Amino acid sequence: MNYPMKRGILQGMQRGAKAVLLVIFVSLYSGCGIYNFTGGDVGTAQTFQVNFFQNYATQSPGSIFHPGLDRDFTQSLQETLANQTSLSLVGSGGDLIYEGEIVEYRVQPMSATAQQTAAQNRLTMSVNVRFFNSTKEDSDFEQRFSFFFDFPANSQLASVQDEAHEEIFERLNQDIFNASLADW
C-alpha cells in the first residue's frame, strides 16, 4: 500500500472516531437533562436571585450579634450558586429565588476539662431558607440548615471568626445547593 493511500485511510478512521465520540457525548448529555459538572439540575432556568438574608439570630436565646453576618452570608450564597451553575445572578425576577433569614448564631461550650472549665467551644449558625423555582414549582421548599465550627476555649471568637465563617458558609451553601438543585 502506498503512502498517500495509508494517510487517507488513517484520516478517515480518525474522523470516524471523532464522530462516534461526539455522538456518544451528545447522547449522554441530552439524556440527562440540563446538568452542569457539579451535578446540579437547573432545568430550563436561566437566572437566580438571592434576596438579603436578615439576621434574626439575636431574637433566639443565647445567640450573639455579629455585624455584617447577613451581608457576608448572602454574598457567599450568591457566589456559590454563580460558581456551581451556569445561571446568571439577577436582582429581581429570577427563575430560581432563594430567601430567608439567619435564625441562630451562638457559641456554647462543648467539652470540659478536669478543672470544670470549657476545653472547646462550638460556633453554630442556622439559616431558614425558602426556595422558589418558577420553572418547576413542585421543587419549592422551606427548610432550616445548620452547621458548626469547633475551636479551643482559650481562643477568642474574633481570632477564629474568618476561618469559622468560611467553613460554616461553605457547608451551609453546599447543603442549600444540594437541596435545591441536586435532583438525584
N, CA, C and O of each residue as an XYZ file, in Angstrom:
736
protein
N       0.848     -1.171      0.000
C       0.000      0.000      0.000
C       0.897      1.240      0.000
O       1.851      1.314      0.775
N       0.603      2.192     -0.848
C       1.456      3.377     -0.924
C       1.094      4.388      0.164
O       0.028      4.308      0.775
N       1.980      5.315      0.388
C       1.854      6.284      1.490
C       0.586      7.144      1.411
O      -0.108      7.258      2.421
N       0.244      7.756      0.263
C      -0.970      8.582      0.220
C      -2.234      7.788      0.566
O      -3.148      8.325      1.192
N      -2.292      6.533      0.169
C      -3.466      5.717      0.451
C      -3.564      5.436      1.958
O      -4.652      5.491      2.530
N      -2.416      5.132      2.605
C      -2.392      4.890      4.053
C      -2.854      6.125      4.811
O      -3.650      6.048      5.747
N      -2.333      7.258      4.379
C      -2.701      8.503      5.051
C      -4.191      8.784      4.926
O      -4.800      9.243      5.893
N      -4.792      8.532      3.792
C      -6.221      8.740      3.585
C      -7.061      7.817      4.462
O      -8.093      8.220      4.998
N      -6.606      6.576      4.597
C      -7.329      5.618      5.444
C      -7.245      6.054      6.899
O      -8.249      6.018      7.610
N      -6.060      6.468      7.356
C      -5.879      6.915      8.737
C      -6.731      8.150      9.038
O      -7.356      8.238     10.095
N      -6.751      9.099      8.104
C      -7.561     10.300      8.323
C      -9.045      9.953      8.396
O      -9.773     10.525      9.207
N      -9.490      9.045      7.579
C     -10.884      8.611      7.608
C     -11.233      7.936      8.922
O     -12.322      8.143      9.457
N     -10.315      7.129      9.450
C     -10.546      6.457     10.726
C     -10.598      7.470     11.869
O     -11.417      7.347     12.779
N      -9.723      8.466     11.817
C      -9.704      9.495     12.856
C     -11.008     10.295     12.848
O     -11.578     10.574     13.903
N     -11.472     10.660     11.660
C     -12.736     11.394     11.562
C     -13.901     10.540     12.072
O     -14.793     11.042     12.756
N     -13.887      9.289     11.744
C     -14.941      8.371     12.198
C     -14.941      8.240     13.718
O     -16.002      8.227     14.341
N     -13.751      8.144     14.317
C     -13.643      8.021     15.774
C     -14.137      9.301     16.449
O     -14.832      9.240     17.463
N     -13.785     10.441     15.898
C     -14.250     11.712     16.454
C     -15.766     11.815     16.365
O     -16.414     12.285     17.301
N     -16.328     11.381     15.255
C     -17.777     11.444     15.089
C     -18.482     10.527     16.094
O     -19.502     10.902     16.672
N     -17.938      9.330     16.297
C     -18.524      8.392     17.263
C     -18.471      8.985     18.669
O     -19.456      8.917     19.403
N     -17.329      9.569     19.054
C     -17.205     10.189     20.367
C     -18.176     11.351     20.532
O     -18.769     11.510     21.599
N     -18.345     12.149     19.512
C     -19.278     13.267     19.564
C     -20.717     12.770     19.754
O     -21.461     13.321     20.565
N     -21.103     11.739     19.016
C     -22.453     11.180     19.142
C     -22.671     10.631     20.551
O     -23.735     10.842     21.135
N     -21.687      9.935     21.100
C     -21.790      9.391     22.461
C     -21.945     10.518     23.470
O     -22.807     10.455     24.346
N     -21.118     11.543     23.351
C     -21.178     12.664     24.289
C     -22.527     13.370     24.226
O     -23.130     13.640     25.264
N     -23.001     13.669     23.038
C     -24.279     14.365     22.873
C     -25.419     13.503     23.416
O     -26.337     14.023     24.051
N     -25.369     12.201     23.173
C     -26.415     11.305     23.675
C     -26.440     11.278     25.192
O     -27.507     11.346     25.802
N     -25.282     11.180     25.793
C     -25.212     11.151     27.248
C     -25.654     12.478     27.845
O     -26.393     12.504     28.829
N     -25.213     13.559     27.265
C     -25.526     14.886     27.790
C     -27.015     15.186     27.666
O     -27.626     15.677     28.616
N     -27.600     14.900     26.517
C     -29.018     15.231     26.330
C     -29.926     14.266     27.072
O     -31.059     14.630     27.389
N     -29.491     13.084     27.355
C     -30.303     12.118     28.077
C     -30.430     12.419     29.553
O     -31.281     11.836     30.226
N     -29.626     13.291     30.064
C     -29.604     13.569     31.499
C     -30.246     14.889     31.862
O     -30.137     15.317     33.011
N     -30.908     15.549     30.937
C     -31.448     16.869     31.262
C     -30.326     17.884     31.189
O     -29.267     17.603     30.628
N     -30.544     19.045     31.745
C     -29.517     20.084     31.705
C     -28.753     20.032     33.015
O     -29.215     20.538     34.038
N     -27.603     19.428     32.975
C     -26.763     19.293     34.156
C     -25.469     20.040     33.927
O     -24.988     20.156     32.800
N     -24.916     20.541     35.004
C     -23.565     21.047     34.901
C     -22.655     20.020     35.552
O     -23.142     18.991     36.019
N     -21.381     20.258     35.598
C     -20.452     19.249     36.072
C     -20.436     19.093     37.587
O     -19.722     18.227     38.093
N     -21.185     19.885     38.320
C     -21.278     19.704     39.771
C     -22.490     18.860     40.132
O     -22.701     18.569     41.310
N     -23.287     18.461     39.156
C     -24.437     17.622     39.430
C     -25.713     18.397     39.658
O     -26.728     17.802     40.019
N     -25.700     19.691     39.464
C     -26.900     20.485     39.689
C     -27.802     20.476     38.477
O     -27.343     20.690     37.355
N     -29.084     20.230     38.692
C     -30.068     20.226     37.619
C     -30.805     21.557     37.644
O     -31.653     21.782     38.507
N     -30.490     22.435     36.709
C     -31.120     23.751     36.670
C     -32.340     23.761     35.765
O     -33.013     24.786     35.648
N     -32.637     22.636     35.123
C     -33.804     22.555     34.249
C     -33.743     23.621     33.174
O     -32.726     23.776     32.497
N     -34.832     24.354     33.018
C     -34.869     25.403     31.992
C     -34.569     26.783     32.574
O     -34.639     27.789     31.868
N     -34.240     26.824     33.848
C     -33.930     28.111     34.497
C     -32.694     28.740     33.868
O     -31.757     28.048     33.470
N     -32.715     30.057     33.790
C     -31.574     30.792     33.257
C     -31.016     31.806     34.251
O     -29.886     32.270     34.102
N     -31.817     32.153     35.272
C     -31.388     33.171     36.233
C     -31.687     32.715     37.650
O     -32.540     31.857     37.880
N     -30.962     33.309     38.597
C     -31.259     33.082     40.005
C     -31.147     34.391     40.754
O     -30.466     35.322     40.324
N     -31.823     34.441     41.873
C     -31.879     35.638     42.708
C     -31.711     35.197     44.152
O     -32.363     34.252     44.594
N     -30.848     35.871     44.884
C     -30.682     35.607     46.315
C     -31.058     36.883     47.047
O     -30.329     37.874     47.008
N     -32.190     36.849     47.708
C     -32.627     38.004     48.495
C     -31.805     38.088     49.776
O     -31.260     37.089     50.243
N     -31.725     39.271     50.327
C     -30.927     39.541     51.523
C     -31.407     38.702     52.702
O     -32.590     38.730     53.043
N     -30.504     37.960     53.321
C     -30.818     37.135     54.483
C     -30.671     37.979     55.750
O     -29.558     38.206     56.223
N     -31.797     38.441     56.295
C     -31.773     39.243     57.520
C     -31.246     38.404     58.681
O     -31.450     37.192     58.738
N     -30.565     39.080     59.603
C     -30.037     38.401     60.779
C     -31.014     38.559     61.935
O     -31.059     39.601     62.588
N     -31.804     37.500     62.182
C     -32.737     37.486     63.304
C     -32.216     36.604     64.432
O     -32.968     36.247     65.339
N     -30.955     36.257     64.383
C     -30.373     35.353     65.386
C     -30.438     35.930     66.790
O     -30.561     35.175     67.755
N     -30.360     37.225     66.926
C     -30.359     37.820     68.268
C     -31.702     37.634     68.969
O     -31.798     37.830     70.181
N     -32.735     37.258     68.225
C     -34.039     37.006     68.838
C     -34.107     35.608     69.441
O     -35.058     35.281     70.152
N     -33.106     34.788     69.160
C     -33.044     33.434     69.704
C     -32.228     33.459     70.994
O     -31.158     34.066     71.021
N     -32.703     32.814     72.066
C     -31.972     32.830     73.350
C     -30.546     32.295     73.201
O     -30.322     31.244     72.601
N     -29.602     33.029     73.750
C     -28.203     32.621     73.729
C     -27.433     33.031     72.489
O     -26.213     32.879     72.441
N     -28.126     33.550     71.483
C     -27.444     33.962     70.258
C     -26.709     35.278     70.468
O     -27.075     36.086     71.321
N     -25.668     35.471     69.673
C     -24.878     36.692     69.746
C     -25.013     37.456     68.434
O     -25.388     36.882     67.411
N     -24.715     38.727     68.464
C     -24.816     39.569     67.279
C     -23.442     39.709     66.635
O     -22.450     39.970     67.315
N     -23.396     39.534     65.330
C     -22.168     39.774     64.571
C     -22.500     40.716     63.420
O     -23.214     40.330     62.495
N     -21.989     41.953     63.465
C     -22.296     42.915     62.402
C     -21.791     42.424     61.042
O     -20.665     41.940     60.928
N     -22.619     42.552     60.035
C     -22.230     42.173     58.674
C     -22.433     40.700     58.348
O     -22.196     40.280     57.216
N     -22.868     39.912     59.323
C     -23.070     38.481     59.078
C     -24.097     38.257     57.973
O     -23.908     37.393     57.116
N     -25.171     39.022     57.987
C     -26.224     38.888     56.983
C     -25.693     39.184     55.578
O     -25.972     38.441     54.636
N     -24.946     40.245     55.444
C     -24.362     40.613     54.152
C     -23.382     39.554     53.675
O     -23.424     39.137     52.518
N     -22.489     39.115     54.578
C     -21.471     38.129     54.211
C     -22.088     36.806     53.779
O     -21.644     36.199     52.805
N     -23.114     36.359     54.503
C     -23.744     35.097     54.135
C     -24.476     35.210     52.805
O     -24.371     34.318     51.963
N     -25.207     36.283     52.611
C     -25.935     36.491     51.352
C     -24.962     36.462     50.179
O     -25.218     35.793     49.178
N     -23.849     37.180     50.295
C     -22.867     37.222     49.212
C     -22.227     35.857     48.972
O     -21.970     35.487     47.826
N     -21.971     35.111     50.034
C     -21.341     33.800     49.854
C     -22.286     32.831     49.147
O     -21.840     32.020     48.335
N     -23.579     32.903     49.443
C     -24.546     32.044     48.752
C     -24.637     32.435     47.273
O     -24.717     31.566     46.405
N     -24.624     33.728     46.991
C     -24.640     34.185     45.596
C     -23.418     33.658     44.845
O     -23.538     33.177     43.718
N     -22.250     33.748     45.467
C     -21.016     33.276     44.822
C     -21.037     31.769     44.592
O     -20.619     31.300     43.533
N     -21.515     31.015     45.562
C     -21.581     29.563     45.414
C     -22.471     29.187     44.236
O     -22.082     28.367     43.404
N     -23.652     29.775     44.158
C     -24.575     29.449     43.071
C     -24.025     29.896     41.720
O     -24.187     29.194     40.721
N     -23.379     31.054     41.684
C     -22.799     31.535     40.430
C     -21.657     30.624     39.973
O     -21.502     30.378     38.777
N     -20.859     30.125     40.917
C     -19.720     29.280     40.573
C     -20.113     27.849     40.229
O     -19.406     27.182     39.473
N     -21.228     27.367     40.770
C     -21.588     25.972     40.561
C     -22.699     25.758     39.541
O     -23.125     24.625     39.313
N     -23.166     26.831     38.930
C     -24.182     26.708     37.885
C     -23.809     27.633     36.733
O     -22.880     28.435     36.832
N     -24.545     27.503     35.653
C     -24.363     28.409     34.513
C     -25.401     29.521     34.541
O     -25.555     30.251     33.562
N     -26.114     29.656     35.655
C     -27.173     30.650     35.790
C     -26.599     32.053     35.990
O     -25.482     32.219     36.479
N     -27.377     33.040     35.606
C     -26.993     34.439     35.801
C     -27.679     34.991     37.045
O     -28.867     34.750     37.263
N     -26.932     35.728     37.856
C     -27.476     36.379     39.044
C     -28.244     37.630     38.625
O     -27.737     38.451     37.861
N     -29.480     37.768     39.134
C     -30.292     38.957     38.869
C     -30.793     39.516     40.191
O     -30.849     38.800     41.190
N     -31.154     40.782     40.198
C     -31.652     41.434     41.403
C     -33.127     41.191     41.658
O     -33.581     41.275     42.799
N     -33.889     40.888     40.597
C     -35.317     40.602     40.762
C     -35.782     39.781     39.569
O     -35.154     39.780     38.510
N     -36.898     39.080     39.764
C     -37.481     38.305     38.677
C     -36.700     37.062     38.306
O     -36.800     36.606     37.167
N     -35.928     36.497     39.216
C     -35.143     35.310     38.915
C     -36.004     34.073     38.730
O     -37.067     33.952     39.338
N     -35.542     33.153     37.888
C     -36.238     31.877     37.721
C     -36.169     31.068     39.012
O     -37.128     30.388     39.377
N     -35.037     31.143     39.698
C     -34.848     30.490     40.990
C     -34.675     31.588     42.027
O     -33.877     32.505     41.830
N     -35.410     31.507     43.126
C     -35.326     32.544     44.157
C     -34.994     31.894     45.489
O     -35.645     30.942     45.919
N     -33.965     32.433     46.131
C     -33.560     31.999     47.469
C     -33.787     33.168     48.408
O     -33.350     34.287     48.140
N     -34.474     32.901     49.513
C     -34.675     33.930     50.520
C     -34.761     33.267     51.881
O     -34.965     32.057     51.985
N     -34.605     34.059     52.911
C     -34.696     33.501     54.250
C     -34.074     34.425     55.263
O     -33.927     35.627     55.039
N     -33.709     33.830     56.398
C     -33.125     34.614     57.473
C     -32.167     33.748     58.281
O     -32.278     32.523     58.324
N     -31.226     34.430     58.916
C     -30.313     33.776     59.850
C     -31.059     33.693     61.177
O     -31.465     34.718     61.724
N     -31.243     32.479     61.699
C     -32.066     32.308     62.890
C     -31.265     31.886     64.116
O     -31.794     31.884     65.227
N     -30.004     31.532     63.929
C     -29.179     31.156     65.081
C     -27.712     31.472     64.780
O     -27.211     31.199     63.689
N     -27.051     32.044     65.758
C     -25.617     32.324     65.689
C     -25.149     32.378     67.134
O     -25.256     33.415     67.790
N     -24.628     31.254     67.631
C     -24.297     31.176     69.058
C     -23.005     30.397     69.285
O     -22.609     29.550     68.485
N     -22.369     30.718     70.401
C     -21.194     29.982     70.870
C     -21.585     29.301     72.170
O     -22.162     29.923     73.062
N     -21.265     28.018     72.266
C     -21.529     27.301     73.505
C     -20.389     26.317     73.788
O     -19.777     25.788     72.860
N     -20.109     26.077     75.063
C     -19.049     25.141     75.423
C     -19.443     23.720     75.021
O     -20.607     23.334     75.129
N     -18.457     22.945     74.554
C     -18.745     21.591     74.088
C     -18.141     20.503     74.965
O     -18.768     19.465     75.174
N     -16.955     20.719     75.474
C     -16.324     19.706     76.328
C     -15.631     20.410     77.486
O     -15.238     21.572     77.384
N     -15.491     19.685     78.585
C     -14.926     20.282     79.802
C     -13.578     19.653     80.138
O     -13.280     18.525     79.744
N     -12.780     20.407     80.869
C     -11.508     19.895     81.374
C     -11.747     19.309     82.766
O     -12.857     19.377     83.294
N     -10.714     18.743     83.343
C     -10.809     18.194     84.700
C     -11.092     19.300     85.717
O     -11.619     19.026     86.795
N     -10.752     20.534     85.388
C     -10.990     21.666     86.293
C     -12.383     22.275     86.084
O     -12.662     23.364     86.584
N     -13.255     21.577     85.348
C     -14.626     22.014     85.112
C     -14.701     23.327     84.309
O     -15.620     24.123     84.499
N     -13.749     23.538     83.436
C     -13.811     24.678     82.525
C     -13.934     24.132     81.101
O     -13.623     22.969     80.842
N     -14.384     24.972     80.201
C     -14.572     24.540     78.814
C     -13.224     24.301     78.141
O     -12.312     25.120     78.255
N     -13.107     23.185     77.447
C     -11.908     22.886     76.675
C     -12.108     23.248     75.211
O     -11.155     23.530     74.484
N     -13.370     23.235     74.797
C     -13.679     23.504     73.401
C     -15.026     24.205     73.314
O     -15.959     23.893     74.054
N     -15.104     25.161     72.393
C     -16.358     25.866     72.143
C     -16.849     25.534     70.742
O     -16.074     25.136     69.873
N     -18.140     25.705     70.542
C     -18.737     25.455     69.226
C     -19.535     26.682     68.809
O     -20.418     27.141     69.534
N     -19.210     27.209     67.622
C     -19.997     28.262     66.992
C     -20.984     27.576     66.062
O     -20.584     26.845     65.156
N     -22.265     27.808     66.282
C     -23.317     27.211     65.456
C     -24.082     28.315     64.746
O     -24.432     29.333     65.342
N     -24.333     28.096     63.475
C     -25.130     29.043     62.694
C     -26.226     28.271     61.983
O     -25.974     27.217     61.400
N     -27.450     28.800     62.030
C     -28.591     28.186     61.350
C     -29.293     29.237     60.500
O     -29.423     30.396     60.895
N     -29.738     28.807     59.333
C     -30.495     29.683     58.441
C     -31.784     28.983     58.033
O     -31.808     27.772     57.813
N     -32.824     29.746     57.939
C     -34.089     29.254     57.403
C     -34.147     29.718     55.951
O     -34.010     30.909     55.671
N     -34.350     28.780     55.028
C     -34.304     29.092     53.596
C     -35.635     28.745     52.939
O     -36.206     27.680     53.176
N     -36.110     29.657     52.117
C     -37.251     29.407     51.248
C     -36.739     29.440     49.814
O     -36.067     30.387     49.405
N     -37.062     28.403     49.062
C     -36.609     28.271     47.680
C     -37.820     28.187     46.773
O     -38.739     27.406     47.019
N     -37.819     28.997     45.720
C     -38.897     29.006     44.744
C     -38.313     28.814     43.353
O     -37.367     29.502     42.969
N     -38.878     27.877     42.601
C     -38.424     27.597     41.246
C     -39.607     27.838     40.308
O     -40.542     27.038     40.276
N     -39.574     28.915     39.559
C     -40.704     29.256     38.683
C     -40.796     28.330     37.478
O     -41.819     28.316     36.793
N     -39.748     27.558     37.204
C     -39.771     26.644     36.069
C     -40.168     25.227     36.475
O     -40.435     24.384     35.618
N     -40.205     24.966     37.778
C     -40.522     23.617     38.274
C     -41.086     23.769     39.685
O     -40.387     23.527     40.668
N     -42.337     24.166     39.778
C     -42.930     24.592     41.046
C     -43.015     23.507     42.112
O     -43.074     23.827     43.299
N     -43.024     22.241     41.725
C     -43.096     21.182     42.731
C     -41.777     21.004     43.485
O     -41.674     20.151     44.367
N     -40.776     21.803     43.139
C     -39.486     21.720     43.839
C     -39.317     22.819     44.896
O     -38.269     22.892     45.537
N     -40.325     23.670     45.088
C     -40.261     24.722     46.111
C     -40.181     24.086     47.494
O     -40.741     23.014     47.725
N     -39.478     24.754     48.416
C     -39.407     24.248     49.785
C     -39.064     25.359     50.759
O     -38.607     26.434     50.370
N     -39.292     25.078     52.032
C     -38.799     25.895     53.138
C     -38.124     24.928     54.094
O     -38.722     23.934     54.508
N     -36.874     25.219     54.444
C     -36.098     24.283     55.260
C     -35.061     25.031     56.088
O     -34.567     26.085     55.687
N     -34.745     24.473     57.236
C     -33.712     25.036     58.109
C     -32.418     24.261     57.877
O     -32.413     23.031     57.827
N     -31.309     25.013     57.735
C     -29.986     24.425     57.557
C     -29.094     24.916     58.689
O     -29.174     26.079     59.087
N     -28.253     24.044     59.201
C     -27.409     24.398     60.340
C     -26.055     23.731     60.203
O     -25.947     22.611     59.703
N     -25.031     24.423     60.648
C     -23.696     23.839     60.715
C     -22.912     24.539     61.819
O     -23.342     25.569     62.339
N     -21.755     23.971     62.175
C     -20.993     24.460     63.319
C     -19.497     24.449     63.027
O     -19.028     23.855     62.056
N     -18.766     25.133     63.912
C     -17.306     25.176     63.864
C     -16.808     25.081     65.293
O     -17.169     25.907     66.131
N     -15.980     24.081     65.582
C     -15.403     23.911     66.921
C     -14.048     24.602     66.998
O     -13.263     24.567     66.050
N     -13.783     25.235     68.148
C     -12.497     25.905     68.341
C     -12.112     25.826     69.819
O     -12.977     25.666     70.680
N     -10.796     25.939     70.116
C     -10.338     25.843     71.511
C     -10.962     26.933     72.378
O     -11.128     28.073     71.946
N     -11.299     26.564     73.593
C     -11.941     27.508     74.506
C     -11.030     28.661     74.884
O     -11.514     29.729     75.257
N      -9.708     28.465     74.795
C      -8.796     29.549     75.148
C      -8.622     30.542     73.985
O      -7.884     31.519     74.118
N      -9.289     30.302     72.854
C      -9.265     31.233     71.722
C     -10.497     32.122     71.772
O     -11.586     31.673     72.128
N     -10.317     33.360     71.419
C     -11.443     34.280     71.302
C     -12.129     34.046     69.954
O     -11.469     33.729     68.964
N     -13.434     34.201     69.922
C     -14.180     34.016     68.674
C     -13.621     34.913     67.567
O     -13.520     34.488     66.416
N     -13.263     36.133     67.906
C     -12.748     37.075     66.902
C     -11.492     36.543     66.209
O     -11.255     36.855     65.042
N     -10.689     35.751     66.908
C      -9.446     35.248     66.317
C      -9.674     34.082     65.351
O      -8.798     33.784     64.539
N     -10.822     33.423     65.422
C     -11.096     32.285     64.541
C     -12.298     32.544     63.629
O     -12.698     31.671     62.858
N     -12.864     33.732     63.720
C     -14.113     34.018     63.036
C     -14.037     33.887     61.519
O     -14.951     33.337     60.906
N     -12.974     34.377     60.907
C     -12.863     34.273     59.446
C     -12.851     32.812     59.007
O     -13.570     32.427     58.085
N     -12.031     32.007     59.671
C     -11.955     30.580     59.353
C     -13.298     29.897     59.622
O     -13.756     29.076     58.827
N     -13.920     30.243     60.744
C     -15.212     29.654     61.104
C     -16.275     29.992     60.063
O     -17.020     29.115     59.627
N     -16.347     31.252     59.667
C     -17.342     31.654     58.678
C     -17.107     30.956     57.350
O     -18.054     30.503     56.707
N     -15.866     30.867     56.940
C     -15.557     30.205     55.676
C     -16.064     28.756     55.685
O     -16.705     28.313     54.733
N     -15.776     28.034     56.752
C     -16.187     26.635     56.843
C     -17.704     26.492     56.973
O     -18.313     25.666     56.293
N     -18.303     27.288     57.836
C     -19.760     27.215     58.041
C     -20.505     27.618     56.771
O     -21.425     26.919     56.345
N     -20.116     28.742     56.162
C     -20.789     29.202     54.951
C     -20.667     28.156     53.838
O     -21.640     27.868     53.141
N     -19.475     27.596     53.680
C     -19.261     26.609     52.623
C     -20.209     25.428     52.797
O     -20.828     24.979     51.832
N     -20.323     24.929     54.009
C     -21.185     23.777     54.262
C     -22.668     24.138     54.113
O     -23.423     23.388     53.495
N     -23.086     25.267     54.667
C     -24.480     25.683     54.523
C     -24.841     25.893     53.054
O     -25.889     25.440     52.594
N     -23.972     26.578     52.328
C     -24.234     26.847     50.912
C     -24.331     25.554     50.113
O     -25.195     25.419     49.246
N     -23.444     24.601     50.404
C     -23.478     23.331     49.677
C     -24.747     22.553     50.010
O     -25.338     21.924     49.132
N     -25.168     22.593     51.268
C     -26.408     21.917     51.654
C     -27.620     22.560     50.970
O     -28.527     21.860     50.520
N     -27.630     23.895     50.894
C     -28.718     24.609     50.221
C     -28.714     24.287     48.726
O     -29.768     24.036     48.142
N     -27.542     24.293     48.115
C     -27.401     23.939     46.699
C     -27.937     22.528     46.450
O     -28.718     22.312     45.523
N     -27.514     21.569     47.280
C     -27.936     20.180     47.108
C     -29.452     20.043     47.257
O     -30.089     19.332     46.479
N     -30.027     20.714     48.243
C     -31.474     20.614     48.461
C     -32.263     21.218     47.304
O     -33.347     20.734     46.978
N     -31.738     22.258     46.687
C     -32.487     22.964     45.652
C     -32.185     22.477     44.244
O     -33.074     22.487     43.393
N     -30.963     22.055     43.978
C     -30.596     21.748     42.587
C     -30.029     20.359     42.354
O     -29.950     19.937     41.200
N     -29.639     19.636     43.368
C     -29.100     18.287     43.161
C     -30.278     17.310     43.149
O     -30.576     16.670     44.157
N     -30.930     17.207     42.019
C     -32.153     16.417     41.865
C     -31.796     14.978     41.511
O     -31.912     14.560     40.359
N     -31.367     14.240     42.503
C     -30.894     12.866     42.252
C     -32.045     11.931     42.138
O     -31.850     10.734     41.928
